[in-house]
Amino acid sequence: MVGILSSVDQASLPPQQDMAQLLEDAEPIKSIRRGDVVTGEVMSVDQDGILVNIGHKSEGLIPSREMRSLSAEVSGAIQPGDEIFAYVVSSFTEEGPAILSVDRARGERGWQVLQKCLDGNTPITAIIKTFNKGGVVVEMEGIQGFVPLSQLAPVDRSSPDHSQEDALAQRVGHPIELKLLELNRRRNRVILSERLAMQQQREEQKDRLLKELQEGETRKGRVSGISSFGVFVDLGGADGLIHISEISWDPIQSPAEVAKVGDELEVYVLKVDQGARKIALSLRRLQPEPWETVADRYKEGQLVRGTITKLTNFGAFARIEDLVEGLIHISELSDQVVQHPKEIVEEGKELTLKIIRMEPERRRLGLSLKQVNDPWLEESYLSQ
């Protein structure tokens, strides 16, 4: 009897496909509430708006007044079967479908995007809509925000006629990269910063550059700043410093003597300090060190002009070039017996000297005053 009943029951069951349909039909309808953001499929488009299937046999209507943020071109291109993102203005009732809004959905989605950027400390691109004396109003993801003047990039003051107001007016309608400072949805308040976005971008560029740079290579850059101790050069995302001692083989009083802001320079990468995030550059290393080419410019027996720089018990040092000095041994100062060089010469005096020995590899140069056959100069000097 049990077996018979079982057979009868099994025979009365619907096919597997019908069972799946029954289960789907029996699935509880998910409630759609005001404030929800839903994704639906466009069913039809007419003058009343867009009818959307939002799932679970539920329909929603997007009236034309709720899709004003869509351009005529975009709204005219919407076709049945397209997917659309909408905000639930009111849930459906027996009298009609749920009322949806594309405009409010954009705002809702925009707040989500902004929150994600704030949480992830990532920049966002906005469009400058207008400006006032306090800053600029921008729009991103359908939401307006404000960038205070103090958080904008510095205004180019190269031209006296280029006022801050003119600079801001020229930026209206242009994109701007920003970082979020404050996000308060309840107060509809969004404060952003261009300076922080630029700073982050430069830090990222500097990280890449520090990894790419190789000590000993040559790079092109632009002078970004000058101080009393050196020249800063932008290498394309990071500044390197040419210390005043690395600017020239010749002594200089100020870095401003050889460079100005905006100059393009070819520089030698002296050192890359990953830990300290510093780049040391050199200009003079791209030029031959003076002692390396001394033999090309001078020869033994040649007469040269030299300035006495230092006196010692055994002789006097004289500079014939900024970094090339030679020694006048005490025995080469005069034919007379000399107890100390100060009897014949003094620091700062310029004399005609004769090169009597050259050892460039040891950076040594032997000079002579007594071998200079110039009675007029000697008489002139002794009379001073």
Buried (B, 14 or more C-beta within 10 A) or exposed (E): EEEEEEEEEEEEEEEEEEEEEEEEEEEEEEEBEEEBBBEBEBBBBEEEBBBBBBBEEBBBBBBEEBBEBBEEEEBEEBEEEEEBBBBBBBBBEEEEBBBBBBBBBBBBBBBEBBEEBBEEEEBBEBEBEEBEEEBBBBBBBBBBBBBBBEBBBEBEEEEEEEEBEEBBEEBEEEEBBBBBBEBEEEEEEBBBBBBBBBEBBBEEBBBEBBEBBEEEEEBEBBBBEBEEEBBBBBBEBBBBBBBBEBBBBEEBEEBEEBBEEEEEBEBBBBBBEEEEEBBBBBBBBEBEEBBEEBEEEBEEEEEBEBBBEEBEEEBBBBBBBEBBBBBBBBEBBBEEEBEBBEEBBEEEBEBBBBBBEBEBEEBEBBBBBBBBEBEEEBEEBEEE
